[in-house]
Amino acid sequence: MQSSFTYKGAWSDADVPVPYGRTVVLPKPVLSEYNTLSELTALIPNWDRKSRNKTAAVLMSNCAAKARNDFLKKLKKHIDVDVYGKCSDNKELQMGCPGHFRSDCDPIANYLFYLVLENTSCYQYLTEKGFYHAYSKGAIPIIFGPSREDVQSLLPPNSYIFADEETNIENLAKEIKTIASNTDLLISMHMWRNHFKVINEHGYFGTKSYHLCRVCEALNYNNEEEKVYDQELLDVFLDPSKSCYDKKK
């Protein structure tokens, strides 16, 4: 028997979908009623740690993705972005967070925004950068890489800022500054937390089910029907022209 698994979650050609995370609609609002937006801050992780002086952060260990590096370079001309990890020019920030596979990067919980700069642009490729480093730490993700359609289908409404190669960077920076300087606007970007839950399923940092564990579970509970992957089916997973956007990264 042959089986496949993939990160694609909302729709999938795989026998075992193992997305990095998912959005779940709550059966009822967490707060049935509230009088002011400030009451919603109880739903925002690390809200007490957020600082107006800590606008945006990103953790990067792959320094070779040209499109996202260019995007970051342009954005840093307009707003302060602290880069953690291997790709940082700041030795302290570089050593403070060695990489998401080795340890958690706790300092990024202090920031209002997190840059979700995916290193490849493939269908439904939204990783722990958004689900864990942004949402789980109480930051608003600024997403670059996936298509607008994929982001809209996978994430809660009004919970992120979308950007692509056509985005006017100066206008984007103005939007970020406007939200950061207005508490009501900032909290409104977290209103989704009263109606949705974002679950990190990356396999690290408290996730209960590792990806390979999920594969084992599926193999133990499969219907034992024979399945064979020919080249056409394999291309769905292995051919970038079928699984990724038609643009250079």
C-alpha positions, -999 to 999 in steps of 0.1 A, spaced: 0 0 0 12 35 -8 2 66 11 9 103 11 7 132 35 10 169 29 8 203 47 -23 212 28 -53 212 51 -84 230 37 -83 208 6 -59 180 1 -49 153 -24 -31 134 4 -43 104 23 -31 121 55 -34 160 57 -10 174 82 -13 212 81 9 235 101 -22 248 118 -59 254 113 -87 278 121 -117 266 141 -150 284 145 -160 284 182 -195 271 190 -202 303 209 -184 336 217 -158 334 245 -173 367 258 -210 367 254 -210 405 259 -186 433 265 -189 470 269 -156 482 256 -129 469 233 -104 469 261 -123 440 277 -112 419 247 -75 422 257 -81 393 281 -82 371 249 -49 383 235 -19 363 246 10 383 261 -10 415 259 6 428 291 40 423 275 33 443 243 53 475 238 47 505 216 85 504 211 84 469 198 65 472 165 75 442 144 98 412 146 107 382 125 127 350 132 147 339 101 171 310 97 169 306 58 187 336 45 186 326 8 150 334 -1 154 365 -23 119 378 -26 112 379 11 147 394 18 139 422 -7 105 427 9 121 429 44 148 453 33 123 477 18 100 475 48 129 483 72 134 516 55 100 527 69 95 509 102 117 492 128 118 455 124 139 434 148 153 403 130 160 373 153 179 341 144 206 332 119 198 359 94 201 388 119 228 415 116 225 420 153 247 395 172 226 397 203 193 390 184 210 363 164 222 344 194 191 350 215 169 329 192 189 301 176 160 287 156 125 275 160 135 238 157 159 242 186 141 264 211 113 288 215 120 325 207 103 341 237 112 378 230 90 380 200 60 378 224 68 415 231 59 427 196 27 440 182 33 425 147 51 395 134 64 392 98 52 359 83 77 357 54 73 323 39 104 310 21 84 296 -8 51 304 -25 31 272 -28 -6 265 -25 -18 267 11 18 269 24 12 287 57 36 275 83 42 279 121 54 314 113 18 325 114 1 299 135 27 299 163 50 329 161 22 353 154 -12 342 166 -1 321 196 21 349 208 -6 376 204 9 394 174 -8 405 142 8 386 113 20 406 83 19 379 56 41 377 25 44 346 3 10 329 0 -18 341 -23 -45 364 -9 -71 337 -17 -52 310 4 -48 334 33 -85 344 32 -95 307 32 -72 295 60 -71 324 85 -97 343 106 -111 374 90 -95 408 99 -67 391 118 -38 398 95 -22 423 71 -16 409 36 13 419 14 27 406 -19 53 418 -45 28 444 -58 22 460 -24 32 496 -20 57 493 9 53 529 20 15 526 23 20 493 41 43 509 66 18 537 72 -10 512 78 12 494 104 21 526 121 -16 537 122 -27 504 138 2 504 163 -5 540 175 -43 534 179 -53 511 208 -88 506 195 -76 497 160 -50 474 175 -75 455 196 -100 453 167 -75 432 148 -79 407 176 -117 407 178 -117 374 159 -104 357 190 -139 359 205 -153 338 176 -124 317 163 -95 296 176 -63 292 157 -46 259 165 -8 254 160 -2 218 147 35 222 138 47 194 160 67 216 183 61 239 213 32 221 230 15 206 200 0 173 211 3 154 178 35 153 159 32 150 121 47 115 119 25 104 148 -5 113 128 8 93 99 12 63 122 -23 67 134 -36 69 99 -18 37 89 -32 18 119 -67 29 111 -68 28 73 -93 7 54 -65 -14 39 -76 -6 3 -48 -9 -22 -36 24 -36 -8 30 -61 7 64 -71 15 67 -107 36 96 -121 6 118 -126 -5 115 -90 31 119 -78 34 151 -98 6 166 -77 31 166 -47 65 168 -64 60 190 -95 64 227 -84 44 239 -114 14 220 -100 18 228 -63 33 263 -63 25 297 -77 39 307 -110 64 333 -97 100 332 -88 111 333 -52 
